[in-house]
Amino acid sequence: MLNYKKGMEFENVIEKIYKFIASNERMNVRIDRNVSMIGRDETRNEIDILFSYEHLGTNYRVAVECKNWKNPINKKELNNFAAKLETIGNINGVFISADSYFQDGAKKVSEFKGIKLIKFSELNKIVEGFEGEYMVPDYKTIGDPFWTFMNKNGTNMIEQNLFLRDGILLFESKYCAQEFQKLYLNNHGKNIELVGVSQNHLKEIICLKKQFNKIKVQMFNPYAYILKNQNNHFWNLDIEDLQMYVR
């Protein structure tokens, strides 16, 4: 295990590990230290490490809390961190302990609030190529302005976006997309992921449409859905239609 002192030096170690992982995975990420973020209640919140990147059209922000304590990590510490994440909004949380174990109360808070708990020994596994799921949180940002389905197993932009017979499906509501998935996409299994369409992702879709004009890009029609009219669930969008949503 790496040698480190309390506080700042432990944060230095964690920052280097995340940079190593990002470089090894060839991810375009931004890693910031000691970030001060203003919450929705206008309070100032300090983040040890902020890890942000875009993956499959979804923007991710991960706040990493680093603790190098001798005493066990208790429920209070997790509640404080959870409150910080909630007031900031649109951010996922990872709590890393150097040596101390997490008490049962802390584990229950983490499960309820969706915060990942990691011991430093487990983080070493990431460097060795194991437990890679710690890098990608379960958090999804709000679509800007759409939601869509992507093939997680796709190795390029075409495979990721064009795996449905009806082309690329866009939804203005996450709820409608989830309901549509339950009714019509169950046969695709676990390879489908519902993601927010960022502005960069939308531009990629427009580029695909320009290169392959026959590709269908369709927007969900909620009125047809309410009336259970399966044949008119979607409106076809052309390039001009899509460009209206680019800022």
C-alpha positions as CSV (number, residue, x, y, z in Angstrom):
1,M,0.0,0.0,0.0
2,L,1.1,3.6,-0.7
3,N,2.5,5.6,2.2
4,Y,0.5,8.7,3.0
5,K,-0.1,11.2,5.8
6,K,-3.4,12.5,6.9
7,G,-5.5,15.0,5.0
8,M,-3.9,16.7,2.0
9,E,-1.4,13.9,1.3
10,F,-4.2,11.3,1.2
11,E,-6.2,13.5,-1.2
12,N,-3.0,13.8,-3.4
13,V,-2.9,10.0,-3.6
14,I,-6.5,9.6,-4.5
15,E,-6.3,12.4,-7.1
16,K,-3.3,10.6,-8.8
17,I,-5.1,7.3,-8.8
18,Y,-8.2,8.8,-10.5
19,K,-5.9,10.5,-13.1
20,F,-4.2,7.2,-13.7
21,I,-7.6,5.5,-14.2
22,A,-8.8,8.2,-16.6
23,S,-5.6,8.1,-18.6
24,N,-5.7,4.3,-18.8
25,E,-9.3,4.2,-19.9
26,R,-8.6,7.1,-22.4
27,M,-11.4,9.1,-20.8
28,N,-11.6,12.9,-21.4
29,V,-12.1,14.0,-17.8
30,R,-11.6,17.0,-15.6
31,I,-10.3,16.5,-12.0
32,D,-10.3,19.4,-9.6
33,R,-9.2,19.6,-6.0
34,N,-10.7,21.4,-3.0
35,V,-13.6,22.7,-5.1
36,S,-16.0,25.2,-3.5
37,M,-19.6,24.8,-4.9
38,I,-22.6,26.9,-4.1
39,G,-25.7,24.8,-3.3
40,R,-29.3,25.4,-4.2
41,D,-29.8,27.0,-0.8
42,E,-26.9,29.4,-1.5
43,T,-24.6,27.7,1.0
44,R,-20.9,27.1,0.2
45,N,-19.9,23.4,0.1
46,E,-16.3,22.1,-0.1
47,I,-15.5,19.1,-2.2
48,D,-12.2,17.3,-1.8
49,I,-12.0,16.0,-5.4
50,L,-14.5,16.7,-8.2
51,F,-14.4,14.2,-11.1
52,S,-16.4,15.2,-14.2
53,Y,-16.7,13.8,-17.7
54,E,-19.2,12.9,-20.4
55,H,-20.0,9.2,-21.2
56,L,-22.4,8.1,-24.0
57,G,-24.0,11.5,-24.1
58,T,-24.5,11.8,-20.4
59,N,-22.6,14.3,-18.2
60,Y,-21.3,12.9,-14.9
61,R,-20.1,14.8,-11.9
62,V,-18.7,12.8,-9.0
63,A,-17.8,14.3,-5.6
64,V,-15.1,12.3,-3.8
65,E,-14.8,12.7,0.0
66,C,-11.5,11.5,1.4
67,K,-11.1,10.5,5.0
68,N,-7.8,9.4,6.6
69,W,-9.0,8.6,10.1
70,K,-8.2,6.1,12.8
71,N,-11.7,6.0,14.2
72,P,-14.5,4.2,12.3
73,I,-16.6,6.2,9.8
74,N,-19.9,6.8,11.4
75,K,-23.5,7.6,10.3
76,K,-23.0,11.4,11.0
77,E,-20.2,11.7,8.4
78,L,-22.3,10.0,5.7
79,N,-25.3,12.2,6.5
80,N,-23.2,15.3,6.3
81,F,-21.8,14.3,2.9
82,A,-25.3,13.3,1.6
83,A,-26.7,16.7,2.7
84,K,-23.8,18.4,0.8
85,L,-24.6,16.4,-2.4
86,E,-28.3,17.1,-2.2
87,T,-27.9,20.8,-1.8
88,I,-25.5,20.9,-4.8
89,G,-27.7,18.7,-6.9
90,N,-27.0,16.7,-10.1
91,I,-23.9,15.1,-8.6
92,N,-23.0,11.6,-7.4
93,G,-20.9,10.8,-4.3
94,V,-18.0,8.5,-3.5
95,F,-16.7,8.3,0.1
96,I,-13.2,6.9,0.4
97,S,-11.7,5.8,3.7
98,A,-7.9,5.2,4.1
99,D,-7.9,2.6,6.8
100,S,-11.1,3.0,8.9
101,Y,-14.0,0.7,8.5
102,F,-17.6,1.9,7.9
103,Q,-20.0,1.4,10.7
104,D,-23.4,-0.2,10.0
105,G,-25.2,3.1,10.3
106,A,-22.9,4.7,7.7
107,K,-23.5,1.8,5.3
108,K,-27.3,2.2,5.7
109,V,-27.1,5.9,4.8
110,S,-24.9,5.1,1.8
111,E,-27.3,2.6,0.5
112,F,-30.3,4.9,1.0
113,K,-28.6,7.9,-0.5
114,G,-26.8,6.1,-3.3
115,I,-23.3,6.9,-2.1
116,K,-20.5,4.5,-2.9
117,L,-18.2,3.5,0.0
118,I,-14.7,2.5,-0.9
119,K,-11.8,1.4,1.3
120,F,-8.3,2.4,0.0
121,S,-7.5,-1.3,-0.4
122,E,-10.4,-1.6,-2.8
123,L,-9.3,1.4,-4.7
124,N,-6.0,-0.4,-5.4
125,K,-8.0,-3.0,-7.2
126,I,-9.2,-0.4,-9.7
127,V,-5.6,0.4,-10.6
128,E,-5.0,-3.3,-11.1
129,G,-8.0,-3.4,-13.5
130,F,-10.6,-4.8,-11.2
131,E,-13.9,-3.3,-9.8
132,G,-14.1,-0.8,-12.6
133,E,-17.7,-0.1,-11.8
134,Y,-16.5,2.4,-9.2
135,M,-15.6,4.8,-12.0
136,V,-19.1,5.1,-13.5
137,P,-21.8,6.2,-11.1
138,D,-25.5,5.3,-11.4
139,Y,-26.3,8.9,-11.7
140,K,-28.0,10.4,-14.8
141,T,-28.2,14.1,-15.6
142,I,-31.4,15.7,-17.0
143,G,-31.5,15.4,-20.8
144,D,-30.6,18.6,-22.6
145,P,-33.3,18.6,-24.0
146,F,-34.0,14.9,-24.7
147,W,-33.5,11.4,-23.4
148,T,-32.7,8.4,-25.6
149,F,-31.7,4.7,-25.5
150,M,-28.1,3.6,-26.3
151,N,-26.4,0.3,-26.8
152,K,-23.9,0.0,-23.9
153,N,-22.0,-2.7,-25.9
154,G,-21.6,-0.6,-29.0
155,T,-17.9,0.0,-29.9
156,N,-18.6,3.2,-32.0
157,M,-21.1,5.9,-32.5
158,I,-23.2,4.0,-35.0
159,E,-23.4,0.9,-32.9
160,Q,-24.3,2.9,-29.8
161,N,-27.0,4.9,-31.5
162,L,-28.5,2.8,-34.3
163,F,-29.5,-0.5,-32.8
164,L,-33.3,-0.1,-32.9
165,R,-35.2,-0.9,-36.1
166,D,-37.0,2.5,-35.8
167,G,-33.8,4.5,-35.7
168,I,-32.9,6.9,-32.9
169,L,-35.8,7.6,-30.5
170,L,-35.9,10.9,-28.6
171,F,-38.0,11.6,-25.6
172,E,-38.7,14.9,-23.9
173,S,-39.6,13.2,-20.7
174,K,-37.6,10.6,-18.8
175,Y,-40.8,9.1,-17.4
176,C,-42.2,8.5,-20.9
177,A,-39.0,6.9,-22.0
178,Q,-39.0,4.6,-19.0
179,E,-42.6,3.6,-19.7
180,F,-41.9,3.0,-23.3
181,Q,-39.0,0.8,-22.4
182,K,-41.1,-1.3,-20.1
183,L,-43.7,-1.9,-22.9
184,Y,-41.7,-2.3,-26.0
185,L,-37.9,-2.8,-25.3
186,N,-37.8,-5.6,-22.8
187,N,-36.5,-8.0,-25.4
188,H,-33.3,-6.1,-25.8
189,G,-32.1,-7.1,-22.4
190,K,-29.5,-5.4,-20.2
191,N,-27.5,-3.9,-23.1
192,I,-29.8,-0.9,-23.3
193,E,-29.2,2.2,-21.2
194,L,-31.5,5.3,-20.9
195,V,-29.3,8.4,-21.1
196,G,-29.8,12.1,-21.2
197,V,-29.0,13.6,-24.6
198,S,-26.4,16.4,-24.0
199,Q,-25.8,19.2,-26.5
200,N,-22.7,17.3,-27.7
201,H,-24.6,14.1,-28.1
202,L,-27.4,15.9,-30.1
203,K,-24.7,17.3,-32.5
204,E,-23.4,13.7,-33.0
205,I,-26.9,12.6,-33.9
206,I,-27.2,15.5,-36.4
207,C,-23.9,14.4,-37.9
208,L,-25.2,10.9,-38.3
209,K,-28.3,12.2,-40.0
210,K,-26.3,14.3,-42.4
211,Q,-24.0,11.3,-43.3
212,F,-26.8,8.8,-43.6
213,N,-29.9,10.6,-44.6
214,K,-32.0,7.5,-44.5
215,I,-31.4,7.2,-40.8
216,K,-34.6,7.8,-38.9
217,V,-34.6,10.2,-35.9
218,Q,-38.0,10.3,-34.2
219,M,-39.5,12.2,-31.3
220,F,-41.9,10.5,-28.9
221,N,-45.6,11.6,-29.3
222,P,-47.0,11.6,-25.8
223,Y,-50.6,12.1,-27.0
224,A,-50.5,9.0,-29.1
225,Y,-49.1,7.1,-26.1
226,I,-52.0,8.2,-23.9
227,L,-54.5,7.1,-26.6
228,K,-52.6,3.8,-27.0
229,N,-52.1,4.4,-30.7
230,Q,-48.9,2.4,-31.3
231,N,-48.6,3.4,-35.0
232,N,-48.3,7.1,-34.2
233,H,-46.0,7.0,-31.2
234,F,-43.3,9.1,-32.9
235,W,-42.8,12.1,-35.2
236,N,-40.0,12.0,-37.8
237,L,-37.4,14.7,-37.4
238,D,-35.2,16.1,-40.2
239,I,-31.9,17.9,-39.8
240,E,-33.6,21.3,-39.6
241,D,-35.9,20.1,-36.8
242,L,-33.0,18.8,-34.8
243,Q,-30.9,22.0,-35.3
244,M,-33.7,24.0,-33.6
245,Y,-32.7,22.4,-30.3
246,V,-29.0,23.2,-30.6
247,R,-27.9,26.2,-28.5
